[in-house]
């Protein structure tokens, strides 16, 4: 189990961080739950390293989707705001507004479409890697990427942001 953790901890944590909009505590909770599920299901965990990673990412993705659904069922709390996410730049206000627009656009996507965009563009994963970790064909990953980018672009254009 230690080898599974060592080999997958960093990429899995980055993946979860993107899925939960940078909320560190939520990503850590999901990471711990993912590793706990792996430990409880050692007999189901594939022996191959790549297959293990796909299994872990699939479990993590499903947990993140469940957490998102639960979070959407309750109103946001003031404590959910993370002041550490404000970027440092020459025009801080513009950067904050751009980031907020992009976050809003990503939140409007389905969890499946958001997962594909996060993996492809934030984590620099290949289409094959995303397909393997989500359990869908490569063509579906390409299609989801196309439609997700189109949706984000349309949202940003309507909101007055840069596409």
Wavefront OBJ file of the C-alpha trace (Angstrom):
o trace
v 0.000 0.000 0.000
v 2.925 2.324 0.720
v 4.193 1.827 -2.850
v 0.747 2.645 -4.263
v 0.651 5.827 -2.187
v 4.184 6.884 -3.103
v 3.671 6.311 -6.821
v 0.328 8.101 -7.059
v 0.107 10.697 -4.287
v 1.303 13.805 -6.139
v -0.616 13.389 -9.428
v -3.760 12.239 -7.625
v -3.664 15.208 -5.255
v -3.166 17.667 -8.155
v -6.057 16.050 -10.018
v -8.349 16.363 -6.999
v -7.265 19.940 -6.343
v -8.399 20.927 -9.833
v -11.682 19.055 -9.504
v -12.586 20.917 -6.301
v -11.647 24.372 -7.605
v -8.421 24.621 -5.607
v -9.981 24.019 -2.182
v -7.065 22.377 -0.363
v -9.101 20.866 2.490
v -11.621 19.299 0.116
v -8.827 17.850 -2.039
v -7.105 16.392 1.029
v -10.353 14.858 2.277
v -11.022 13.264 -1.110
v -7.419 12.073 -1.353
v -7.636 10.410 2.055
v -10.964 8.802 1.192
v -9.525 7.531 -2.106
v -6.531 5.972 -0.360
v -8.793 4.512 2.333
v -10.924 2.879 -0.356
v -7.788 1.488 -1.982
v -6.670 0.043 1.348
v -10.114 -1.450 2.036
v -10.226 -2.953 -1.452
v -6.672 -4.201 -1.836
v -7.990 -7.390 -3.420
v -9.657 -5.314 -6.194
v -6.635 -3.063 -6.762
v -4.877 -4.108 -9.995
v -1.255 -5.252 -9.623
v -0.055 -3.189 -12.631
v 1.043 0.391 -11.837
v -0.851 2.014 -14.726
v -3.985 0.037 -13.954
v -3.671 1.020 -10.285
v -3.437 4.683 -11.256
v -6.516 4.406 -13.489
v -8.403 2.689 -10.651
v -7.384 5.382 -8.146
v -8.249 8.245 -10.505
v -11.629 6.704 -11.278
v -12.416 6.302 -7.557
v -11.200 9.858 -6.868
v -13.280 11.254 -9.733
v -16.396 9.469 -8.492
v -15.813 10.735 -4.954
v -15.335 14.283 -6.264
v -18.584 14.054 -8.233
v -20.405 12.815 -5.135
v -18.911 15.659 -3.080
v -19.907 18.204 -5.726
v -23.478 16.945 -5.726
v -23.605 17.116 -1.936
v -22.095 20.613 -1.971
v -24.615 21.848 -4.541
v -27.420 20.602 -2.319
v -26.484 23.100 0.412
v -25.881 26.867 0.275
v -22.258 28.084 0.154
v -20.637 29.013 3.432
v -18.450 32.012 4.095
v -15.680 29.625 5.183
v -15.645 28.112 1.680
v -13.893 31.208 0.342
v -10.126 30.824 0.004
v -8.327 34.191 0.041
v -5.073 32.449 -0.891
v -6.323 31.922 -4.453
v -5.996 35.601 -5.418
v -3.234 35.845 -8.054
v -0.385 38.315 -7.749
v -0.066 40.469 -10.888
v 0.265 44.070 -12.063
v -3.480 44.449 -12.349
v -4.756 42.289 -9.509
v -8.397 43.185 -10.011
v -8.369 42.155 -13.672
v -6.661 38.863 -12.845
v -9.174 38.148 -10.102
v -12.100 38.897 -12.386
v -10.646 36.745 -15.185
v -10.082 33.868 -12.780
v -13.580 34.227 -11.349
v -15.086 34.191 -14.840
v -13.119 31.074 -15.741
v -14.083 29.375 -12.466
v -17.742 30.223 -13.113
v -17.471 28.825 -16.632
v -15.871 25.594 -15.383
v -18.503 25.190 -12.665
v -21.233 25.291 -15.310
v -19.766 22.232 -17.020
v -20.868 18.745 -16.120
v -18.404 16.879 -13.875
v -17.454 14.678 -16.841
v -16.635 17.638 -19.095
v -14.805 19.503 -16.308
v -12.701 16.413 -15.542
v -11.599 16.170 -19.173
v -10.622 19.864 -19.359
v -8.783 19.791 -16.045
v -6.828 16.681 -16.964
v -5.968 17.879 -20.488
v -5.208 21.554 -19.889
v -4.280 21.918 -16.222
v -2.492 18.613 -15.685
v -1.179 18.302 -19.246
v -2.403 14.712 -19.539
v -2.715 13.061 -22.929
v -6.044 12.043 -24.432
v -5.067 8.399 -23.889
v -4.304 9.028 -20.194
v -7.610 10.812 -19.663
v -9.474 8.035 -21.450
v -7.785 5.411 -19.297
v -8.400 7.223 -16.013
v -12.047 8.023 -16.750
v -12.890 4.716 -18.397
v -14.252 6.221 -21.617
v -12.993 5.892 -25.209
v -10.487 8.415 -26.579
v -13.087 9.703 -29.030
v -15.380 10.528 -26.127
v -12.546 12.423 -24.417
v -11.949 14.454 -27.600
v -15.670 15.127 -27.973
v -16.043 16.197 -24.337
v -13.014 18.449 -24.685
v -14.428 20.091 -27.813
v -17.872 20.711 -26.337
v -16.493 21.812 -22.961
v -14.148 24.339 -24.591
v -16.979 25.610 -26.767
v -19.214 26.027 -23.712
v -16.480 27.855 -21.768
v -15.730 30.107 -24.751
v -19.428 30.971 -25.213
v -19.826 31.709 -21.503
v -16.775 33.983 -21.484
v -17.965 35.835 -24.587
v -21.409 36.407 -23.039
v -19.824 37.519 -19.766
v -17.520 39.977 -21.526
v -14.344 38.058 -20.749
v -11.621 37.076 -23.172
v -12.329 33.776 -24.969
l 1 2 3 4 5 6 7 8 9 10 11 12 13 14 15 16 17 18 19 20 21 22 23 24 25 26 27 28 29 30 31 32 33 34 35 36 37 38 39 40 41 42 43 44 45 46 47 48 49 50 51 52 53 54 55 56 57 58 59 60 61 62 63 64 65 66 67 68 69 70 71 72 73 74 75 76 77 78 79 80 81 82 83 84 85 86 87 88 89 90 91 92 93 94 95 96 97 98 99 100 101 102 103 104 105 106 107 108 109 110 111 112 113 114 115 116 117 118 119 120 121 122 123 124 125 126 127 128 129 130 131 132 133 134 135 136 137 138 139 140 141 142 143 144 145 146 147 148 149 150 151 152 153 154 155 156 157 158 159 160 161 162 163
